Amino acid sequence: MRATWRGLPAKRYEVGLEQGLDVPAADGSPLITDHYFPRGEGDFPTLLVRSPYGRGLPWSPMYGVLFAEQGFHVILQSCRGTGGSGGRFHLWRNEPADGRAAVAWLREQPWFDGRLAAIGPSYLGYVQWALALDPPPELKAMVVQLGLHDPRALFHAGGVLHLDTALAVGAGMTYQHRGTGPFLRATMRLQRNLRAITTARPLRRAYESALGEVPWLDGVMTHPDADDPYWDGASLAHAADRTTVPTALVTGWHDVLADQVFEQYDGLRRAGCETTLLVGPWTHTSALQQGWPAVFAESLAWLRAHLDDDRSALRPTRVRVHMSGAEEWQDVLDWPLLTPRTAWYATPDAHLSPHARPSAEPAPLTAFRYDPADPTPSVGGRLLSRTAGARDNRALEARDDVVTFTGPPLTAPVEILGPVTARLALSTDTGHCDVVTRLCDVSPEGRSTNVCDGVAQVRSTADLPTEVTVSMSSAAHRFAAGHRIRWQISAGAHPRYARNAGTGVPRAEATEFTPTRITLHTPSALLLPER
């Protein structure tokens, strides 16, 4: 693995390991824990890594070995009900108390010198926010990499079930902590049965053919509403709003959790907390693969600054982003910058223009038909699968159920930096649809590459257009001279999103589908943060 990651720093210490320690959870259940430590004289700070995914690959080398080599004790602990730990796993109920119990155990260890940081990606970030709800005095820093703070928003956004993500998380949470073999076999079963699972009527529990019975997965799929009591206590957004623990954040433009990371940064800044943000050209998984040398360097610099009082490797600005299109890193003062947004209007001739003047009264622009029995497929974007990221959209855009509006060839580069939004006026003949809106960069050769996108569930009537605003997340992208800006619109992206049945029946329960005709009206526009 070291040979795979070019540019890692040379190790400072040989590494020792105490394996299979029993640490009591808040309810007394044993949490199985591995302790990695540098073989050297003197005191070393401690990193707490709590995971529901087991303690083997890739966590052992990436966190246990690599950070211990740099002079840290590393506590790698399996969450309750996973990896041999006692009790029963729950997505959000146990982590605050169990995190405090782990710190209480640390205080009793003769090698613990009172300097503590937490680190880890994805759900390993969620357990950090759980600890930050009532941070122990020893907690000097956190490094939240591609981190979660709101489980509901991971599975449902814009009123739409993120089906592909739910299935991937279901496989990971259920099998990864059991070892590489069981996890790979479950993943292969899921891939073999994916079409049957994602097109089942009803969708509910169709995953059991690949994953078996997973009660929490059934729960998250059948409770889409944010105000449902089912989700009480799930979101830890308030932890970022009030914590004083210095926190480094890492994400990627195609990370499924990028919007949550941006929310975390905003909360930390409003709380006056010391923070930093790194956004790379990564998906949720590639950040820990191709991006690992950069992520490791960022994390190590933050830990040394706050545990060893060595700030020499910190960068000069709070925020560093990778600008796609230009393929370069840029340091910026904050996020988002106060960048004015330019409205690019859709026109009836399928053009996109910042100079078009829409009519005062809504007028039809175009119409298309969405058939949930033959759903618009998903191409790239924010997925957990290997097909995530920037992809060629030409085959997708050739479909009858996808419409595009394209600007003229640019005479000079256009740079966007910040949140992208779509503002649409539309009507339907069924009253029920989704809208998927995507920003693309079209090369002189005609390749259409996705930059960012968003989705929203729509309730409408055939008589009056409904105004819908869709958040398309954020981007840092340069459209080169000669390229064109394209706005792509459809009513689905399957199996990334569960299909809208066109009837108003909840997605997990629907058995009957009705095709929907969607009409787009003026003044519909794409709002770009140009600088």
C-alpha positions as CSV (number, residue, x, y, z in Angstrom):
1,M,0.0,0.0,0.0
2,R,2.9,2.4,0.7
3,A,4.1,1.8,-2.9
4,T,0.7,2.8,-4.2
5,W,0.7,6.1,-2.3
6,R,3.5,8.2,-3.7
7,G,4.7,11.1,-1.6
8,L,4.0,9.9,1.9
9,P,6.5,11.1,4.5
10,A,9.2,8.8,5.7
11,K,8.4,7.0,8.9
12,R,9.8,8.3,12.2
13,Y,9.3,5.2,14.4
14,E,8.8,1.5,14.2
15,V,5.3,0.5,15.2
16,G,4.0,-1.8,18.0
17,L,0.6,-3.2,18.4
18,E,-1.7,-4.3,21.3
19,Q,-4.5,-6.2,19.7
20,G,-8.0,-7.1,20.8
21,L,-8.3,-5.0,24.0
22,D,-11.7,-4.9,25.7
23,V,-12.8,-1.3,26.4
24,P,-16.2,-1.0,28.2
25,A,-19.0,0.8,26.2
26,A,-21.4,3.1,28.0
27,D,-23.6,0.1,28.7
28,G,-20.7,-2.1,29.8
29,S,-20.5,-4.0,26.5
30,P,-16.9,-4.7,25.4
31,L,-15.7,-2.6,22.5
32,I,-12.9,-4.4,20.8
33,T,-9.9,-2.1,20.4
34,D,-6.5,-2.2,18.9
35,H,-3.7,0.1,20.1
36,Y,-0.9,1.1,17.7
37,F,2.0,2.9,19.2
38,P,5.4,4.3,18.2
39,R,8.4,2.3,19.6
40,G,10.4,5.2,21.0
41,E,11.2,7.1,24.2
42,G,9.0,9.9,25.5
43,D,5.4,10.9,25.5
44,F,3.2,10.8,22.4
45,P,-0.3,12.2,21.7
46,T,-3.2,9.9,21.0
47,L,-5.6,9.6,18.1
48,L,-9.0,8.1,18.6
49,V,-10.5,6.2,15.5
50,R,-13.9,4.6,16.1
51,S,-15.3,2.6,13.2
52,P,-18.3,0.3,12.4
53,Y,-16.3,-1.2,9.4
54,G,-13.9,-3.4,11.3
55,R,-10.3,-2.8,12.2
56,G,-8.5,-4.5,9.3
57,L,-8.0,-3.2,5.8
58,P,-7.8,-0.4,5.0
59,W,-8.1,1.1,8.5
60,S,-5.1,-0.7,10.0
61,P,-2.5,0.5,7.6
62,M,-4.0,3.9,6.8
63,Y,-4.6,5.0,10.4
64,G,-3.0,2.6,12.8
65,V,0.3,2.1,11.1
66,L,0.9,5.3,9.2
67,F,0.0,7.7,12.0
68,A,1.9,5.6,14.7
69,E,4.9,5.8,12.4
70,Q,4.7,9.6,12.7
71,G,4.6,9.6,16.5
72,F,1.0,9.0,17.7
73,H,-0.7,6.4,19.8
74,V,-3.7,5.3,17.7
75,I,-6.7,3.7,19.2
76,L,-8.7,1.8,16.5
77,Q,-12.0,0.7,18.0
78,S,-15.0,-1.2,16.6
79,C,-18.3,0.5,17.3
80,R,-20.9,-1.3,19.4
81,G,-22.3,-4.4,17.6
82,T,-19.6,-4.4,14.9
83,G,-16.1,-6.1,14.5
84,G,-16.6,-8.4,17.5
85,S,-17.7,-5.6,19.9
86,G,-20.7,-6.4,22.1
87,G,-24.2,-4.9,22.0
88,R,-26.3,-4.0,19.0
89,F,-25.3,-1.5,16.3
90,H,-27.5,1.5,15.8
91,L,-26.8,4.2,13.2
92,W,-26.9,7.1,15.7
93,R,-28.1,6.3,19.2
94,N,-24.9,4.9,20.9
95,E,-22.0,7.0,19.6
96,P,-22.1,10.0,22.0
97,A,-22.0,7.9,25.1
98,D,-19.6,5.3,23.7
99,G,-17.2,8.0,22.6
100,R,-17.1,9.4,26.1
101,A,-16.6,5.9,27.5
102,A,-13.6,5.4,25.3
103,V,-12.0,8.6,26.5
104,A,-12.7,7.6,30.1
105,W,-10.8,4.4,29.5
106,L,-7.9,6.4,27.9
107,R,-7.5,8.4,31.1
108,E,-6.6,5.2,33.0
109,Q,-3.8,4.2,30.6
110,P,-0.3,4.9,31.8
111,W,0.9,6.0,28.3
112,F,-1.9,8.6,27.8
113,D,-0.5,12.1,28.3
114,G,-3.8,14.1,28.0
115,R,-3.3,15.1,24.4
116,L,-6.1,13.7,22.3
117,A,-7.4,14.1,18.7
118,A,-10.1,12.3,16.8
119,I,-9.8,11.4,13.1
120,G,-11.5,9.4,10.4
121,P,-13.7,9.4,7.2
122,S,-17.4,9.0,6.5
123,Y,-19.2,7.4,9.6
124,L,-15.8,7.7,11.4
125,G,-16.6,11.4,11.1
126,Y,-20.0,11.0,12.5
127,V,-18.6,9.5,15.7
128,Q,-16.3,12.6,16.0
129,W,-19.3,14.9,15.9
130,A,-21.0,12.7,18.5
131,L,-17.9,13.2,20.8
132,A,-18.0,17.0,20.0
133,L,-21.5,17.3,21.4
134,D,-19.9,17.3,24.9
135,P,-16.2,17.4,24.1
136,P,-13.9,16.1,26.8
137,P,-11.2,18.6,27.9
138,E,-8.5,16.3,26.5
139,L,-9.9,16.7,22.9
140,K,-7.5,19.2,21.3
141,A,-8.4,18.6,17.6
142,M,-10.5,16.7,15.1
143,V,-9.9,15.7,11.5
144,V,-13.2,15.0,9.8
145,Q,-12.6,13.5,6.4
146,L,-15.6,13.2,4.0
147,G,-17.6,13.1,7.2
148,L,-21.2,12.5,8.0
149,H,-23.3,14.5,10.5
150,D,-26.9,13.9,9.3
151,P,-27.8,10.3,8.4
152,R,-31.2,11.3,7.0
153,A,-29.6,13.7,4.5
154,L,-27.3,11.0,3.3
155,F,-30.3,8.8,2.3
156,H,-32.9,11.5,1.4
157,A,-32.3,14.9,-0.2
158,G,-34.8,17.1,-2.0
159,G,-37.5,14.7,-1.0
160,V,-35.9,11.9,-3.0
161,L,-34.5,8.5,-1.8
162,H,-30.8,8.1,-2.7
163,L,-31.3,4.5,-3.6
164,D,-27.8,3.6,-4.8
165,T,-26.2,5.2,-1.7
166,A,-28.6,3.4,0.6
167,L,-27.8,0.0,-0.9
168,A,-24.0,0.6,-0.8
169,V,-24.1,1.8,2.8
170,G,-26.3,-1.2,3.7
171,A,-23.7,-3.5,2.3
172,G,-20.8,-1.7,4.0
173,M,-22.4,-1.4,7.4
174,T,-23.7,-5.0,7.4
175,Y,-20.6,-6.9,6.1
176,Q,-17.4,-4.8,6.0
177,H,-16.8,-5.3,9.7
178,R,-17.0,-9.1,9.2
179,G,-13.9,-9.1,7.1
180,T,-12.8,-8.7,3.5
181,G,-14.2,-12.0,2.2
182,P,-17.8,-11.6,3.5
183,F,-17.8,-7.9,2.4
184,L,-16.6,-8.8,-1.2
185,R,-19.2,-11.6,-1.5
186,A,-22.0,-9.3,-0.3
187,T,-20.9,-6.6,-2.8
188,M,-20.8,-9.1,-5.6
189,R,-24.3,-10.4,-4.7
190,L,-25.5,-6.8,-4.7
191,Q,-24.0,-6.1,-8.1
192,R,-25.5,-9.3,-9.6
193,N,-28.9,-8.5,-8.3
194,L,-28.8,-4.7,-8.6
195,R,-31.2,-4.4,-11.5
196,A,-33.8,-6.7,-10.0
197,I,-33.5,-5.0,-6.6
198,T,-33.7,-1.4,-7.9
199,T,-36.7,-2.2,-10.3
200,A,-38.7,-4.3,-7.8
201,R,-42.3,-3.3,-7.1
202,P,-42.5,-2.6,-4.2
203,L,-38.9,-1.5,-3.7
204,R,-39.1,-2.1,0.1
205,R,-36.9,-5.0,1.3
206,A,-36.0,-6.1,-2.3
207,Y,-32.4,-5.7,-1.1
208,E,-32.8,-8.8,1.1
209,S,-32.0,-11.1,-1.8
210,A,-28.4,-9.7,-1.6
211,L,-28.0,-8.4,1.9
212,G,-30.4,-10.4,4.0
213,E,-32.5,-8.7,6.7
214,V,-31.2,-5.3,7.6
215,P,-33.8,-3.6,9.9
216,W,-32.1,-0.2,10.0
217,L,-31.9,-0.1,6.2
218,D,-35.7,-0.8,5.9
219,G,-36.2,2.0,8.4
220,V,-34.2,4.7,6.6
221,M,-35.8,3.8,3.2
222,T,-39.4,4.1,4.6
223,H,-39.0,7.3,6.6
224,P,-38.3,10.1,4.1
225,D,-39.6,13.0,6.1
226,A,-37.2,15.1,8.1
227,D,-39.7,15.8,10.8
228,D,-40.5,12.1,11.3
229,P,-39.8,11.1,15.0
230,Y,-37.8,8.2,13.5
231,W,-35.0,10.6,12.9
232,D,-35.0,12.2,16.4
233,G,-31.4,12.6,17.6
234,A,-29.9,11.5,14.2
235,S,-28.5,14.9,13.0
236,L,-25.5,16.2,14.8
237,A,-25.4,19.5,12.9
238,H,-25.6,21.4,16.2
239,A,-22.2,20.0,17.2
240,A,-20.5,22.1,14.6
241,D,-22.5,25.1,15.5
242,R,-21.2,25.3,19.0
243,T,-17.9,23.4,19.3
244,T,-14.6,25.0,20.0
245,V,-12.4,22.0,19.1
246,P,-10.2,23.0,16.2
247,T,-11.4,21.0,13.2
248,A,-9.9,20.2,9.8
249,L,-12.4,19.2,7.1
250,V,-11.8,17.2,3.9
251,T,-14.1,16.4,1.0
252,G,-14.2,16.0,-2.8
253,W,-16.3,17.6,-5.4
254,H,-17.9,14.3,-6.2
255,D,-18.2,13.1,-2.6
256,V,-21.7,12.0,-1.6
257,L,-21.2,13.9,1.7
258,A,-19.7,17.1,0.2
259,D,-22.8,19.2,1.0
260,Q,-22.7,18.0,4.6
261,V,-19.0,19.0,4.8
262,F,-19.8,22.5,3.5
263,E,-22.5,22.8,6.2
264,Q,-20.0,21.7,8.8
265,Y,-17.5,24.4,7.7
266,D,-20.3,27.0,7.8
267,G,-21.3,26.0,11.3
268,L,-17.7,26.0,12.6
269,R,-17.1,29.5,11.0
270,R,-20.2,30.9,12.6
271,A,-19.2,29.4,15.9
272,G,-15.8,31.2,15.6
273,C,-14.0,27.8,15.7
274,E,-10.6,27.4,14.2
275,T,-11.1,25.3,11.0
276,T,-9.7,24.5,7.6
277,L,-11.2,23.0,4.5
278,L,-9.7,20.9,1.7
279,V,-11.8,20.1,-1.4
280,G,-10.1,17.8,-4.0
281,P,-11.0,16.3,-7.4
282,W,-12.3,13.2,-5.6
283,T,-15.3,10.9,-5.0
284,H,-16.1,9.5,-1.6
285,T,-13.7,6.6,-2.1
286,S,-11.0,8.0,-4.4
287,A,-10.1,10.6,-1.7
288,L,-8.8,7.7,0.4
289,Q,-7.1,6.1,-2.7
290,Q,-5.6,8.4,-5.3
291,G,-6.1,11.4,-3.0
292,W,-4.7,9.8,0.2
293,P,-1.2,11.4,0.0
294,A,-2.8,14.9,0.0
295,V,-5.4,14.0,2.6
296,F,-2.7,12.4,4.8
297,A,-0.5,15.5,4.6
298,E,-3.4,17.8,5.4
299,S,-4.4,15.7,8.4
300,L,-0.9,15.3,9.7
301,A,-0.2,19.1,9.5
302,W,-3.4,19.8,11.5
303,L,-2.6,17.2,14.2
304,R,1.0,18.4,14.7
305,A,-0.2,22.0,14.9
306,H,-2.7,21.2,17.7
307,L,-1.1,18.3,19.5
308,D,2.6,19.1,19.1
309,D,2.4,23.0,18.7
310,D,4.2,22.7,15.3
311,R,2.3,24.9,12.8
312,S,5.1,24.9,10.2
313,A,3.2,22.7,7.7
314,L,-0.1,24.6,7.8
315,R,-1.1,26.4,4.7
316,P,-1.6,30.2,4.6
317,T,-5.4,30.2,3.9
318,R,-8.3,28.4,5.5
319,V,-9.5,26.9,2.2
320,R,-7.8,25.0,-0.6
321,V,-9.9,23.8,-3.6
322,H,-9.0,21.9,-6.7
323,M,-10.3,23.7,-9.8
324,S,-11.5,21.2,-12.4
325,G,-11.1,22.3,-16.0
326,A,-7.9,24.0,-15.1
327,E,-6.6,21.0,-13.1
328,E,-5.0,23.2,-10.5
329,W,-5.1,23.9,-6.8
330,Q,-6.2,27.3,-5.5
331,D,-5.9,28.7,-2.0
332,V,-8.9,31.0,-1.1
333,L,-9.6,33.0,2.0
334,D,-13.0,31.4,2.9
335,W,-15.9,29.4,1.6
336,P,-18.0,30.3,-0.1
337,L,-16.6,33.5,-1.4
338,L,-19.0,36.4,-1.9
339,T,-19.1,35.7,-5.6
340,P,-21.9,37.4,-7.6
341,R,-24.1,34.9,-9.5
342,T,-24.9,35.2,-13.2
343,A,-28.3,34.0,-14.5
344,W,-28.0,31.9,-17.7
345,Y,-31.5,31.7,-19.1
346,A,-32.9,28.8,-21.1
347,T,-34.4,29.8,-24.5
348,P,-37.0,28.1,-26.7
349,D,-34.3,27.3,-29.3
350,A,-32.4,25.2,-26.7
351,H,-29.8,27.8,-26.1
352,L,-28.4,29.1,-22.8
353,S,-27.6,32.7,-22.5
354,P,-26.8,35.3,-19.8
355,H,-28.2,38.0,-22.0
356,A,-31.6,36.5,-22.8
357,R,-34.6,38.5,-21.5
358,P,-37.4,36.1,-20.6
359,S,-41.0,37.2,-21.2
360,A,-42.9,38.7,-18.3
361,E,-45.5,36.0,-18.4
362,P,-44.5,32.3,-18.3
363,A,-44.2,30.7,-21.7
364,P,-43.5,27.0,-22.6
365,L,-39.8,26.3,-23.4
366,T,-40.0,22.5,-24.0
367,A,-41.7,19.4,-22.9
368,F,-40.6,15.8,-22.3
369,R,-42.1,12.5,-21.0
370,Y,-40.7,10.6,-18.1
371,D,-41.7,6.9,-17.8
372,P,-40.7,5.3,-14.5
373,A,-41.0,1.9,-16.2
374,D,-38.1,3.0,-18.4
375,P,-36.3,5.4,-16.1
376,T,-33.7,7.9,-17.1
377,P,-30.4,6.3,-16.1
378,S,-27.8,7.9,-13.8
379,V,-24.3,8.7,-15.2
380,G,-21.5,9.6,-12.8
381,G,-21.9,12.2,-10.2
382,R,-22.0,11.7,-6.4
383,L,-22.2,7.9,-6.1
384,L,-20.5,5.4,-3.8
385,S,-19.8,3.0,-6.7
386,R,-16.8,3.0,-9.0
387,T,-18.9,4.8,-11.7
388,A,-18.9,8.0,-9.7
389,G,-17.4,11.3,-10.7
390,A,-17.0,13.2,-14.0
391,R,-18.3,11.2,-17.0
392,D,-19.2,11.5,-20.6
393,N,-22.9,12.5,-20.8
394,R,-23.4,12.3,-24.5
395,A,-25.3,9.0,-24.6
396,L,-27.5,10.2,-21.7
397,E,-28.3,13.5,-23.5
398,A,-29.3,11.6,-26.6
399,R,-32.4,10.2,-24.8
400,D,-35.9,11.6,-25.4
401,D,-36.4,12.1,-21.7
402,V,-33.4,14.4,-21.3
403,V,-33.4,18.0,-22.4
404,T,-30.4,20.3,-22.7
405,F,-29.8,24.1,-23.1
406,T,-26.3,25.0,-24.4
407,G,-24.4,28.3,-24.5
408,P,-22.3,29.5,-27.4
409,P,-18.5,28.7,-27.6
410,L,-16.8,30.8,-25.0
411,T,-14.5,33.5,-26.4
412,A,-12.7,33.7,-23.0
413,P,-12.5,31.3,-20.0
414,V,-15.4,31.4,-17.4
415,E,-14.5,30.5,-13.9
416,I,-17.1,29.5,-11.3
417,L,-16.4,29.2,-7.6
418,G,-19.2,28.5,-5.1
419,P,-22.8,27.2,-4.9
420,V,-24.6,26.5,-8.1
421,T,-28.4,26.8,-8.2
422,A,-31.2,26.1,-10.8
423,R,-34.4,28.1,-10.8
424,L,-37.1,26.4,-12.8
425,A,-40.8,26.9,-13.7
426,L,-42.5,23.7,-14.7
427,S,-45.9,21.9,-14.9
428,T,-46.9,18.3,-15.1
429,D,-50.0,16.3,-16.2
430,T,-49.9,14.0,-13.1
431,G,-48.9,16.5,-10.4
432,H,-45.9,14.4,-9.3
433,C,-42.4,14.3,-10.7
434,D,-38.7,14.8,-9.8
435,V,-36.4,17.3,-11.5
436,V,-32.7,16.4,-11.9
437,T,-30.6,19.4,-13.1
438,R,-27.0,19.2,-14.0
439,L,-24.2,21.6,-15.1
440,C,-22.0,20.2,-17.9
441,D,-18.8,21.4,-19.7
442,V,-19.0,20.7,-23.5
443,S,-15.6,20.4,-25.2
444,P,-15.0,21.6,-28.8
445,E,-15.2,17.9,-29.8
446,G,-18.7,17.6,-28.2
447,R,-17.9,15.6,-25.1
448,S,-20.3,16.7,-22.3
449,T,-18.8,16.3,-18.8
450,N,-20.8,16.7,-15.6
451,V,-19.6,19.3,-13.2
452,C,-22.3,19.3,-10.5
453,D,-26.0,18.5,-10.1
454,G,-29.0,18.5,-7.9
455,V,-32.5,16.9,-7.5
456,A,-35.8,18.0,-6.1
457,Q,-39.3,16.4,-5.7
458,V,-42.0,18.5,-7.4
459,R,-45.7,18.9,-6.8
460,S,-47.4,20.8,-9.6
461,T,-50.5,21.2,-11.7
462,A,-51.1,21.3,-15.4
463,D,-52.6,24.8,-15.4
464,L,-50.0,26.8,-13.5
465,P,-46.2,26.4,-13.6
466,T,-44.7,25.7,-10.3
467,E,-41.5,27.5,-9.4
468,V,-38.8,25.2,-8.1
469,T,-35.3,26.1,-6.8
470,V,-32.8,23.3,-6.9
471,S,-29.5,23.4,-5.0
472,M,-26.8,21.9,-7.3
473,S,-24.2,21.9,-4.6
474,S,-20.9,23.8,-5.2
475,A,-18.2,23.7,-7.8
476,A,-14.8,25.2,-8.6
477,H,-14.5,24.8,-12.4
478,R,-13.0,26.7,-15.3
479,F,-14.8,26.5,-18.7
480,A,-12.0,27.0,-21.2
481,A,-12.2,29.3,-24.2
482,G,-13.9,27.3,-27.0
483,H,-15.9,25.2,-24.6
484,R,-19.7,25.6,-24.0
485,I,-21.8,25.7,-20.8
486,R,-24.6,23.2,-20.8
487,W,-27.7,22.9,-18.6
488,Q,-29.1,19.3,-18.6
489,I,-32.6,18.6,-17.2
490,S,-34.4,15.3,-16.7
491,A,-36.9,13.8,-14.3
492,G,-34.8,10.9,-12.9
493,A,-31.4,9.3,-12.5
494,H,-31.9,5.7,-11.8
495,P,-30.7,3.8,-9.7
496,R,-28.9,6.8,-8.1
497,Y,-32.4,8.0,-7.1
498,A,-35.5,5.8,-6.5
499,R,-38.1,6.3,-9.2
500,N,-41.0,8.7,-8.8
501,A,-44.1,6.6,-9.5
502,G,-46.0,9.6,-10.8
503,T,-48.9,8.8,-8.4
504,G,-47.8,10.3,-5.1
505,V,-47.3,6.9,-3.5
506,P,-44.1,6.7,-1.4
507,R,-41.2,5.4,-3.4
508,A,-40.5,2.3,-1.3
509,E,-44.1,1.2,-1.4
510,A,-45.2,2.0,-5.0
511,T,-46.4,-0.9,-7.2
512,E,-48.1,1.1,-9.9
513,F,-46.4,3.6,-12.2
514,T,-47.8,6.4,-14.3
515,P,-45.7,8.2,-17.0
516,T,-45.5,12.0,-16.5
517,R,-45.3,14.7,-19.1
518,I,-43.2,17.6,-17.9
519,T,-43.3,21.1,-19.4
520,L,-40.6,23.6,-18.7
521,H,-41.5,27.3,-18.8
522,T,-39.8,30.6,-18.8
523,P,-38.1,32.2,-16.9
524,S,-36.0,29.1,-16.0
525,A,-32.4,29.9,-15.4
526,L,-29.1,28.4,-14.2
527,L,-27.4,30.6,-11.5
528,L,-23.6,30.4,-11.8
529,P,-21.1,32.0,-9.2
530,E,-18.8,33.5,-11.8
531,R,-15.6,35.3,-10.8
